[in-house]
Amino acid sequence: MKNTEITVETLYQKNKKKLKLKLLNEKLSFGKVISEPDLHRPGLALTGFVDVFTYSRVQIIGNTEIAYLSTRGKKERVQAIRQLVAFDIPCIIMTENNKPSPEFLELASERGITIFGSPYKTTHLMQLLSSYMEATFAPTETVHGSLVDVYGIGVLFTGRSGIGKSEVALDLVERGHRIVTDDVVLISRKTEGVLIGSASETLQHHMEIRGVGLVDVQSIFGIRSIRRQKRIEVEVHLEEWNEKENYERIGLEEKTTMILGVEIPVVKLPIFPGKNVTVIAEVVALQQLLKINGIFTAKNFNERLIKKMQAKTESVRYLEDYLERDFE
């Protein structure tokens, strides 16, 4: 799992078009590091309460903060600004085309704090910027495997090197499904507990098939055969057939695995020559679709079986009771 940090310059370069950011002073804090994804509005800090001031975050100043400062006399206003910029703030973004007062600009520049301006409303800017920060700071992990979109379900294929993950993925692509990545899967966790898998820029949409070499999936199968990212919803772990292993036969006990703290179902799939792993992988995806829609095949079958056994038991009891009363 990586520990993400970005600089103010990176924040600016990645968001200047989307947020319509304008530099209101100089590139004074472009080298400063932002280590927290959350944003902060420093209203309380301007009033003098700084005991819980999260100054290490990007500071957003909107109409409320500007209106407060405008009600203060010059001496009190300068004191409020000086107290704010005394902290090691990465940068400040002023929304709704608000401009820093001359004293604000001077004090921030003295402290080496860059101020940006944006025409967007505070709420809208924070939504857009929070989306970027969430994606950038999301916990990530690299997994050796293949990720394929099968009937809309993100299926992560894992297993030892050379067991046939790439071949299964290629076969699925040939059957009309879409590949995200092969060999290296970059996984990130979103705040709502969703795992998103994507490819590295180097290997994107390329596969290594032993005996053939590198295959450009998009060039061979077309744009419909690929996608840039996909939610990971089930893992299929390929392993050699082991007679001593007790493999799942009914499916009542759903096994799970943990990736970045998120629990997803895992299917251990034993393979041997002649076994059609591709079709089974499609069935795994369809089973997951059924579960999403509230249909659990194994549980439903088990319930019907229990009801049938209970009905048969009651029938036997009735017959025994009848025979006991038959005195002919």
C-alpha positions in Angstrom: 0.0 0.0 0.0 1.4 3.4 -0.9 1.6 6.5 1.2 0.6 9.3 -1.2 1.9 12.8 -1.2 1.6 15.5 -3.9 3.1 18.9 -4.2 1.1 22.2 -4.6 2.5 22.4 -8.2 1.0 19.0 -9.0 -2.3 20.0 -7.6 -2.3 23.1 -9.7 -1.2 21.4 -12.9 -3.7 18.6 -12.6 -6.6 20.9 -11.8 -6.0 24.3 -13.3 -8.3 23.7 -16.3 -11.0 21.8 -14.5 -11.2 24.3 -11.6 -10.2 27.3 -13.7 -7.5 28.2 -11.2 -5.6 31.5 -11.5 -2.4 32.3 -9.7 -3.1 35.4 -7.5 0.4 35.9 -6.2 3.6 33.9 -7.0 4.6 30.2 -7.2 5.8 30.6 -3.6 4.6 27.2 -2.1 4.7 25.1 -5.3 7.3 22.8 -3.7 5.3 22.3 -0.5 3.9 18.8 0.1 0.2 18.0 0.6 -0.1 14.8 2.6 -3.9 14.9 3.4 -6.7 14.4 0.9 -9.3 16.4 2.9 -10.0 20.1 2.3 -10.5 22.7 5.0 -12.3 26.0 5.4 -10.4 28.2 8.0 -13.4 30.2 9.3 -12.7 29.4 13.0 -9.0 30.0 12.6 -9.8 33.5 11.3 -11.8 34.2 14.5 -8.8 33.2 16.6 -9.7 29.6 17.5 -6.7 27.6 16.2 -6.6 24.7 18.8 -7.9 22.2 16.2 -6.8 24.0 13.0 -5.9 21.4 10.4 -3.5 23.7 8.6 -1.7 21.0 6.7 -4.7 20.7 4.3 -5.6 22.8 1.3 -7.4 25.9 2.6 -10.6 27.0 0.9 -11.8 30.6 1.4 -15.3 31.5 0.1 -17.9 34.2 0.6 -18.4 33.4 4.3 -14.7 34.0 5.2 -14.4 37.1 3.1 -17.6 38.5 4.5 -16.3 38.0 8.1 -13.0 39.7 7.3 -14.9 42.7 5.8 -16.7 43.3 9.1 -13.5 43.6 11.0 -11.5 46.8 11.3 -8.1 47.0 9.6 -6.1 46.2 12.7 -8.3 43.3 13.7 -8.4 42.0 10.1 -4.6 42.1 9.8 -4.3 40.2 13.1 -6.7 37.5 11.9 -4.9 37.1 8.6 -1.5 37.1 10.3 -2.7 34.4 12.7 -3.9 32.3 9.8 -0.8 32.4 7.7 1.5 31.9 10.7 0.8 28.2 10.1 2.6 26.1 7.4 -0.3 26.1 5.0 0.3 24.4 1.6 -1.9 26.8 -0.4 -5.1 28.8 -0.3 -7.9 28.7 -2.9 -10.3 31.6 -3.0 -13.7 30.8 -4.7 -16.3 32.8 -6.5 -13.8 35.2 -7.9 -13.0 36.6 -4.5 -9.8 38.6 -4.4 -7.4 38.8 -1.4 -7.1 42.2 0.2 -3.7 43.9 -0.2 -2.8 43.0 3.4 -3.9 39.4 2.9 -1.8 39.2 -0.3 1.2 40.7 1.4 1.1 38.6 4.6 0.6 35.3 2.6 3.5 36.2 0.3 5.8 36.9 3.2 5.0 33.5 4.6 5.6 31.9 1.2 2.0 30.7 0.7 0.5 30.6 -2.8 -3.0 31.9 -3.3 -5.2 30.6 -6.2 -8.5 32.0 -7.4 -11.5 30.2 -9.0 -14.8 31.4 -10.4 -16.6 28.4 -9.0 -18.9 28.4 -6.0 -17.3 27.0 -2.9 -19.5 23.9 -2.7 -18.9 23.0 -6.4 -15.2 23.6 -6.2 -14.9 21.4 -3.1 -16.8 18.6 -4.8 -14.6 18.7 -7.9 -11.3 19.0 -5.9 -12.4 16.3 -3.4 -13.0 13.9 -6.2 -9.5 14.4 -7.5 -8.0 14.2 -4.0 -9.9 11.0 -3.2 -8.7 9.3 -6.4 -5.1 10.5 -5.9 -4.8 9.5 -2.2 -6.8 6.3 -2.5 -4.9 3.3 -0.9 -3.4 1.2 -3.7 -2.0 -2.2 -4.2 -0.4 -4.1 -7.1 -1.6 -7.7 -7.7 -0.1 -10.2 -10.1 -3.1 -11.4 -12.2 -5.5 -10.5 -15.0 -8.7 -8.4 -14.8 -11.5 -8.9 -17.2 -15.0 -7.4 -17.5 -17.2 -10.5 -17.9 -20.9 -9.7 -18.4 -20.4 -6.5 -16.5 -18.7 -8.2 -13.5 -15.1 -7.4 -12.8 -13.4 -10.8 -12.5 -9.8 -10.8 -11.1 -7.9 -14.0 -12.1 -5.0 -14.9 -9.8 -2.7 -17.9 -9.4 0.9 -18.8 -9.7 3.0 -17.6 -12.7 2.4 -19.8 -15.8 -0.8 -21.4 -14.7 -2.8 -19.9 -17.5 -4.3 -16.6 -16.3 -3.4 -14.8 -19.6 -4.8 -17.6 -21.7 -8.1 -17.5 -19.9 -8.3 -13.8 -20.3 -7.5 -14.0 -24.0 -10.1 -16.6 -24.5 -12.7 -14.4 -22.7 -11.8 -11.5 -25.0 -12.2 -13.7 -28.0 -15.7 -14.5 -26.7 -16.6 -10.8 -26.6 -15.7 -9.8 -23.1 -13.4 -6.8 -22.3 -10.0 -6.9 -20.7 -8.7 -4.2 -18.4 -5.2 -5.5 -17.8 -3.0 -8.6 -17.8 -0.1 -9.6 -15.6 -0.1 -6.4 -13.3 -3.3 -5.1 -11.8 -3.2 -1.7 -10.1 -6.0 -1.8 -7.4 -7.2 1.3 -5.6 -9.8 1.5 -2.8 -12.5 4.2 -2.9 -13.9 5.6 0.3 -17.2 3.7 -0.1 -15.3 0.4 0.0 -15.2 -0.2 -3.8 -12.1 -1.7 -5.4 -11.1 -0.3 -8.8 -8.6 -2.2 -11.0 -6.6 -0.6 -13.8 -3.5 -1.2 -15.9 -0.1 0.4 -15.7 0.7 2.8 -18.4 3.5 0.6 -19.7 1.5 -2.7 -20.1 -1.9 -1.2 -20.9 -4.0 -3.6 -23.1 -1.0 -5.7 -23.9 -0.7 -9.4 -22.9 2.2 -11.8 -22.7 1.3 -15.3 -24.1 4.0 -17.9 -23.6 5.2 -19.2 -26.9 3.7 -16.2 -28.8 5.0 -13.1 -27.1 3.4 -9.8 -26.6 -0.1 -9.3 -28.0 -1.8 -5.9 -28.5 -5.4 -6.7 -27.7 -6.9 -3.5 -29.0 -5.1 -3.7 -32.3 -6.2 -7.3 -32.8 -9.7 -7.4 -31.3 -10.7 -3.7 -31.6 -11.8 -1.0 -29.2 -14.7 -3.1 -27.9 -12.3 -5.6 -26.4 -10.8 -3.2 -23.8 -11.7 -0.9 -21.0 -9.5 1.5 -18.9 -10.7 0.4 -15.4 -13.3 -1.8 -13.8 -14.7 -2.5 -10.3 -13.3 -5.8 -8.9 -16.3 -7.9 -7.7 -15.0 -11.4 -7.6 -11.6 -13.2 -7.6 -11.1 -16.5 -9.4 -8.0 -18.2 -8.1 -6.6 -20.8 -10.5 -4.7 -23.7 -9.0 -3.7 -27.2 -10.0 -6.1 -30.0 -9.2 -5.3 -31.7 -5.9 -7.1 -34.9 -5.0 -6.5 -34.3 -1.3 -8.2 -30.8 -1.5 -11.8 -30.5 -0.4 -13.2 -28.3 -3.2 -16.6 -26.6 -2.9 -19.4 -28.8 -4.4 -22.6 -27.0 -3.6 -21.7 -23.4 -3.0 -23.4 -22.9 0.4 -20.2 -21.6 2.0 -19.1 -18.5 0.2 -15.4 -18.0 0.6 -14.0 -14.4 0.6 -10.7 -12.7 0.4 -9.5 -9.3 1.6 -7.9 -6.7 -0.6 -7.0 -3.3 0.8 -9.5 -4.0 3.7 -12.4 -4.7 1.3 -13.9 -8.2 1.4 -14.9 -9.8 -1.9 -15.9 -13.3 -2.9 -13.2 -15.7 -4.1 -13.7 -18.9 -6.1 -10.9 -21.5 -6.0 -10.9 -23.1 -9.4 -9.0 -26.3 -9.8 -7.7 -26.8 -13.4 -6.5 -29.8 -15.4 -6.1 -30.6 -19.1 -9.4 -30.5 -20.9 -11.3 -28.4 -18.4 -13.1 -25.4 -20.0 -12.1 -22.7 -17.5 -13.4 -19.9 -19.7 -17.0 -21.1 -19.6 -16.7 -21.7 -15.9 -15.4 -18.1 -15.5 -18.5 -16.9 -17.3 -20.7 -18.9 -15.0 -18.9 -17.4 -12.0 -19.7 -13.9 -13.3 -23.3 -14.8 -14.0 -23.7 -16.3 -10.5 -22.4 -13.0 -9.1 -24.9 -11.1 -11.1 -27.7 -13.4 -9.7 -26.4 -12.7 -6.1 -26.4 -8.9 -6.8 -30.1 -9.3 -7.8 -30.9 -11.3 -4.6 -30.8 -14.8 -6.2 -28.6 -17.3 -4.3 -28.8 -20.6 -6.2 -27.2 -22.9 -3.6 -29.2 -21.4 -0.7 -32.5 -21.6 -2.7 -31.8 -25.2 -3.7 -31.0 -26.1 -0.1 -34.2 -24.5 1.2 -36.2 -26.4 -1.4 -34.5 -29.7 -0.5 -35.2 -29.1 3.2 -38.9 -28.4 2.5 -39.1 -31.5 0.4 -37.5 -33.7 3.1 -39.9 -32.2 5.7 -42.9 -32.9 3.5 -41.7 -36.5 2.9 -41.3 -37.0 6.7 -44.8 -35.7 7.3 -46.1 -38.1 4.6 -44.4 -41.1 6.3 -45.8 -40.1 9.7 -49.3 -39.9 8.2 -49.0 -43.4 6.7 -47.7 -44.8 10.0 -50.6 -43.2 11.9 -53.1 -44.6 9.4 -51.8 -48.1 9.6 -51.9 -48.0 13.4 -55.7 -47.4 13.1 -56.3 -50.0 10.4 -57.8 -53.0 12.4 -59.1 -55.0 9.4 
